[in-house]
């Protein structure tokens, strides 16, 4: 492969990967904890556990993992109410579609 083609391939690959940053969202054991963190009930969703349908979890909105220490995107940083973090793949938005 010529040098110019190799450089072009590296630049294109790097650009694509930067546009596909991984995402995460906080999981809560209670609806109230989610609403307290996000201060907006429309930002919280309830989902059943796939393995145990009687178990329910509550999730805040998706945010970029690079923002995980920013309380504006991840209020659990300061409240410590989240029971865990769910991570998505490259460009993953879950069932919400974004």
LUMGUPA-924707 format. One record per residue: residue in three letters; x, y, z of N, C-alpha, C, O, CB in turn. Coordinates in steps of 0.2 Angstrom, whole numbers. Glycine has a CB too. Example, Ala and Ser with C-alpha at 12.3 -4.5 7.8 and 13.67 -1.06 7.14 Angstrom:
<sites>
rest; n.px; n.py; n.pz; ca.px; ca.py; ca.pz; c.px; c.py; c.pz; o.px; o.py; o.pz; cb.px; cb.py; cb.pz
ala; 66; -28; 39; 62; -22; 39; 66; -16; 39; 71; -17; 42; 57; -22; 45
ser; 64; -11; 35; 68; -5; 36; 64; 0; 39; 67; 6; 40; 70; -3; 29
</sites>
This chain:
<sites>
rest; n.px; n.py; n.pz; ca.px; ca.py; ca.pz; c.px; c.py; c.pz; o.px; o.py; o.pz; cb.px; cb.py; cb.pz
unk; 4; -6; 0; 0; 0; 0; 4; 6; 0; 10; 6; 4; -5; 0; 6
unk; 3; 11; -4; 6; 17; -4; 6; 21; 2; 1; 20; 6; 4; 21; -10
unk; 11; 25; 4; 11; 29; 10; 4; 34; 10; 1; 34; 16; 17; 33; 10
unk; 3; 37; 5; -3; 42; 5; -10; 38; 6; -14; 41; 10; -3; 45; -2
unk; -10; 32; 4; -17; 28; 5; -17; 26; 12; -22; 26; 16; -17; 22; 1
unk; -11; 24; 15; -11; 22; 22; -13; 28; 27; -16; 27; 32; -4; 19; 24
unk; -10; 34; 25; -12; 40; 29; -19; 41; 29; -22; 43; 34; -7; 46; 27
unk; -22; 41; 23; -29; 43; 22; -33; 38; 26; -38; 40; 29; -31; 42; 15
unk; -31; 31; 26; -35; 26; 30; -35; 27; 37; -40; 27; 40; -32; 19; 28
unk; -29; 29; 40; -29; 31; 47; -33; 37; 49; -36; 37; 54; -21; 32; 49
unk; -33; 42; 45; -37; 48; 46; -44; 47; 46; -48; 49; 50; -35; 54; 41
unk; -46; 43; 41; -54; 41; 41; -56; 37; 47; -61; 38; 50; -55; 37; 34
unk; -52; 32; 48; -53; 27; 54; -54; 31; 60; -58; 30; 64; -48; 22; 55
unk; -49; 36; 62; -49; 40; 68; -55; 44; 68; -58; 45; 73; -43; 44; 68
unk; -57; 47; 62; -63; 52; 62; -69; 48; 64; -74; 50; 68; -63; 55; 55
unk; -70; 42; 61; -76; 38; 62; -76; 36; 70; -82; 36; 73; -76; 31; 58
unk; -71; 34; 73; -71; 32; 80; -72; 38; 84; -75; 37; 89; -64; 29; 82
unk; -70; 44; 83; -71; 49; 87; -79; 51; 87; -81; 53; 92; -67; 55; 85
unk; -82; 50; 81; -89; 51; 81; -94; 46; 84; -100; 47; 85; -91; 52; 74
unk; -91; 40; 86; -94; 35; 89; -92; 34; 97; -90; 28; 99; -93; 28; 85
unk; -93; 39; 101; -91; 39; 108; -96; 34; 111; -102; 34; 110; -91; 46; 111
unk; -93; 30; 116; -97; 26; 120; -102; 30; 125; -100; 36; 127; -93; 21; 124
unk; -107; 27; 126; -112; 31; 131; -114; 26; 137; -112; 20; 137; -119; 32; 127
unk; -117; 30; 142; -118; 26; 148; -125; 30; 151; -127; 35; 149; -113; 27; 153
unk; -128; 26; 156; -133; 29; 159; -134; 26; 166; -131; 20; 167; -140; 28; 156
unk; -136; 30; 171; -137; 28; 178; -143; 23; 179; -148; 24; 176; -137; 34; 183
unk; -142; 18; 183; -147; 13; 185; -149; 15; 192; -144; 15; 196; -145; 6; 184
unk; -155; 15; 194; -157; 16; 201; -162; 11; 203; -165; 8; 199; -161; 23; 201
unk; -162; 10; 210; -166; 5; 213; -173; 7; 214; -178; 3; 214; -163; 2; 219
unk; -174; 14; 214; -180; 17; 215; -182; 23; 210; -177; 26; 208; -181; 19; 222
unk; -188; 23; 209; -190; 29; 204; -188; 36; 208; -186; 40; 204; -198; 29; 203
unk; -190; 36; 214; -188; 42; 218; -181; 45; 217; -180; 51; 217; -190; 42; 225
unk; -176; 40; 218; -169; 42; 218; -168; 44; 211; -164; 49; 210; -165; 36; 219
unk; -171; 42; 205; -169; 44; 199; -172; 51; 198; -168; 56; 195; -172; 39; 193
unk; -178; 52; 200; -181; 59; 199; -178; 64; 204; -177; 70; 202; -189; 58; 201
unk; -175; 62; 210; -171; 67; 214; -165; 69; 210; -163; 75; 211; -170; 63; 220
unk; -162; 64; 207; -155; 66; 203; -157; 71; 197; -153; 76; 196; -152; 60; 201
unk; -162; 69; 193; -163; 72; 187; -168; 78; 187; -168; 82; 183; -165; 68; 182
unk; -172; 78; 193; -176; 84; 194; -182; 84; 189; -184; 90; 188; -173; 90; 195
unk; -183; 79; 185; -188; 79; 180; -190; 72; 178; -186; 68; 176; -185; 82; 173
unk; -196; 70; 180; -198; 63; 179; -198; 61; 172; -198; 55; 171; -205; 62; 182
unk; -198; 65; 167; -198; 63; 160; -191; 60; 158; -191; 57; 153; -200; 69; 156
unk; -186; 62; 162; -180; 59; 161; -178; 52; 163; -173; 49; 162; -174; 64; 163
unk; -183; 50; 167; -182; 43; 170; -187; 38; 167; -193; 39; 165; -183; 43; 178
unk; -184; 32; 166; -188; 27; 163; -188; 20; 168; -183; 19; 171; -186; 25; 156
unk; -193; 17; 168; -194; 10; 171; -193; 5; 167; -196; 5; 161; -200; 10; 175
unk; -189; 0; 168; -188; -6; 164; -188; -12; 169; -185; -12; 174; -181; -6; 160
unk; -190; -18; 166; -190; -24; 170; -183; -27; 168; -180; -26; 163; -196; -29; 168
unk; -181; -31; 173; -175; -35; 172; -176; -41; 168; -181; -44; 168; -172; -38; 179
unk; -172; -42; 163; -173; -47; 158; -173; -54; 161; -176; -58; 158; -167; -46; 153
unk; -169; -55; 166; -168; -62; 169; -174; -63; 174; -176; -69; 175; -162; -63; 172
unk; -176; -58; 177; -181; -58; 183; -186; -53; 181; -186; -47; 184; -178; -58; 190
unk; -192; -54; 178; -197; -49; 176; -200; -46; 182; -203; -40; 181; -202; -52; 172
unk; -200; -49; 188; -203; -45; 194; -198; -40; 197; -200; -35; 201; -204; -50; 199
unk; -192; -40; 195; -187; -35; 197; -187; -29; 192; -187; -30; 186; -180; -38; 197
unk; -188; -23; 195; -188; -17; 190; -182; -12; 192; -180; -12; 198; -195; -13; 191
unk; -180; -9; 187; -174; -4; 188; -177; 2; 185; -181; 2; 180; -167; -6; 185
unk; -174; 8; 187; -175; 14; 184; -169; 17; 181; -164; 17; 185; -179; 19; 190
unk; -170; 20; 175; -164; 23; 172; -164; 30; 170; -170; 32; 168; -162; 19; 166
unk; -159; 34; 171; -159; 41; 169; -157; 41; 161; -156; 36; 158; -153; 45; 173
unk; -156; 47; 158; -155; 47; 151; -148; 45; 150; -143; 45; 154; -156; 54; 149
unk; -147; 44; 143; -140; 42; 141; -136; 48; 141; -138; 54; 139; -140; 39; 134
unk; -129; 47; 142; -124; 53; 142; -118; 50; 139; -117; 44; 140; -124; 56; 149
unk; -114; 54; 137; -107; 52; 134; -103; 50; 140; -103; 54; 145; -104; 57; 130
unk; -99; 45; 140; -95; 42; 145; -90; 48; 147; -87; 48; 153; -92; 36; 144
unk; -88; 52; 142; -82; 57; 143; -85; 62; 148; -82; 66; 151; -80; 60; 137
unk; -92; 62; 149; -95; 67; 153; -97; 64; 160; -100; 68; 164; -102; 70; 150
unk; -94; 58; 161; -97; 55; 167; -95; 58; 174; -98; 57; 179; -93; 48; 167
unk; -90; 63; 174; -88; 66; 180; -92; 73; 180; -90; 77; 185; -81; 67; 180
unk; -96; 75; 175; -99; 81; 175; -106; 81; 178; -110; 77; 175; -99; 84; 168
unk; -107; 84; 184; -114; 83; 187; -120; 86; 182; -126; 83; 184; -114; 87; 193
unk; -119; 90; 177; -124; 92; 173; -127; 86; 169; -133; 86; 167; -122; 98; 168
unk; -123; 81; 167; -125; 76; 163; -125; 69; 168; -130; 65; 166; -119; 74; 158
unk; -122; 69; 173; -122; 63; 178; -122; 66; 185; -118; 66; 188; -115; 59; 177
unk; -129; 67; 187; -129; 70; 194; -128; 65; 199; -127; 67; 205; -137; 72; 195
unk; -127; 59; 198; -125; 54; 203; -118; 55; 205; -116; 52; 210; -126; 47; 200
unk; -114; 59; 202; -107; 60; 204; -107; 63; 211; -103; 62; 215; -104; 65; 199
unk; -112; 68; 212; -112; 71; 218; -117; 68; 223; -117; 69; 229; -114; 78; 217
unk; -122; 65; 221; -128; 62; 225; -126; 55; 227; -128; 53; 233; -134; 62; 222
unk; -123; 51; 223; -121; 44; 225; -128; 40; 226; -128; 35; 229; -117; 43; 231
unk; -133; 42; 222; -139; 38; 223; -140; 32; 218; -143; 27; 219; -145; 43; 222
unk; -136; 33; 212; -136; 27; 207; -134; 21; 210; -129; 20; 213; -132; 29; 201
unk; -138; 15; 208; -136; 9; 210; -131; 6; 205; -128; 0; 207; -142; 4; 210
unk; -129; 9; 200; -124; 6; 195; -125; 10; 189; -129; 15; 188; -126; -1; 193
unk; -120; 9; 184; -120; 12; 177; -121; 7; 172; -118; 2; 172; -113; 16; 177
unk; -125; 8; 167; -126; 4; 161; -122; 7; 156; -123; 13; 154; -133; 3; 159
unk; -118; 3; 152; -114; 6; 147; -116; 3; 140; -118; -3; 140; -106; 4; 148
unk; -116; 7; 135; -118; 5; 128; -112; 5; 124; -107; 7; 126; -123; 10; 125
unk; -113; 2; 118; -107; 1; 113; -106; 8; 110; -109; 13; 111; -109; -4; 109
unk; -103; 7; 104; -101; 13; 100; -108; 16; 97; -111; 12; 94; -96; 12; 95
unk; -110; 22; 99; -116; 25; 96; -122; 22; 98; -127; 23; 95; -115; 24; 89
unk; -122; 18; 104; -128; 14; 106; -132; 19; 110; -130; 23; 114; -126; 8; 111
unk; -139; 19; 108; -144; 23; 112; -149; 19; 115; -154; 22; 118; -147; 28; 107
unk; -149; 13; 115; -154; 9; 119; -161; 9; 115; -161; 11; 110; -154; 10; 126
unk; -166; 8; 119; -172; 8; 116; -175; 15; 115; -180; 16; 112; -177; 4; 121
unk; -172; 20; 118; -174; 27; 117; -173; 30; 110; -176; 35; 109; -171; 31; 123
unk; -168; 27; 107; -167; 30; 100; -163; 36; 100; -162; 39; 95; -173; 31; 96
unk; -160; 38; 106; -156; 44; 106; -158; 49; 111; -155; 54; 112; -155; 47; 100
</sites>
